[in-house]
Amino acid sequence: MIIDCDSCAVRGDACGDCVIGVLLGAPAPRAAGSAAENLPSGAPKLQLDAPERRALDVLADQGLVPRLRLVAVPARRTLPGPDGRQVDRDAG
């Protein structure tokens, strides 16, 4: 499982109640409409294997850490448009 806080739909709202935010610190909120909106923010991105996920589940079951609150949004793909600029795949 790859956890990427930049792609979480509830980033900022649920970070304080998420195991990643509690263990690694909540990422700084992004300013909506900023020029850096599509750039990586430096927010946590990590990969957990099955034993690590089970360990976090055991800790959460015992009330020692909150559960993972990641709500992944589908990745936006872009294609080159007729003028060479990138266009959202769904925008056509």
N, C-alpha and C positions, 0 to 999 in steps of 0.2 A: 504494500500500500504506500503510495506517495502522497504526502500531505504538503500542500502548497497553500500557505495562508493568502498569497496574492490572488488565488482563484476561488477563495471562499466567499459565498454569497452573503454570509452573515458576519463578515469581518468587521471588527469594531463593536458590533452589538453583542456578540456572544463570546468574545475573547476572554473575558474575565471568568467565564464559566466553562472554559474549554481546557482540557489537560495540556495542550500545547501552550496556550497563553499562560497557564499557571506555572508550568515547568520552565519555559523558555522566555517568558515575558510577552505581553501583548504587543503586536506590531502597531506602529504609529498609524493613525487613521489617514486615509488618502483624501485629499481635497478633490471633490467632484468637479469635473470640467477642467482640471489642471492639465498643463502640457505634458506632464510626466505620468499621466494616467495609464498609458499603455507600456510604461517601462517598469522593469523589476524594482521593487521597493526595498529589497533587503529583508523582507519579512521571512519568518522561518519557512524552510522547505526541507523536508526530510523524508526518508524512506524507512518504514517499519516492516520488519519481517513478521511471520506468524508468531514466533515465541514472544517477541516484543509486544505485539498487539494483545496476546493472551495475558502477559504480565500487567499491562495497563488496565485490562478488563478486571483482573483480580484486585488490583489496587482500587479501582472505581467501585467494584462490588462491596468492598470493605469501607467505603466512604473516605479513603485517604486522598484521592484525587478526583476531580470531576471527569466526566466522560468526554470523548472527542466530540466536538460540536461542528465539525467540518461539514459544510453544505457546498459541494463542488458544483460549479456552474460549467456548462459545456464550453469547451475551448472554441474561441472564434477563429475561424480560418479565413484567410484573405487570399484573393486571386488577383493577378494583374488585370487591370481594366484596359479598355481600348486605348486610353491615353498613357498607359504605363504606370499609373498610380495604383496602389493597392485598394481593393474593394472588398467589403465584407461578402462572404460567400452567399449569405442569405439575402443580401441587398440586391444581388443580381447585376 
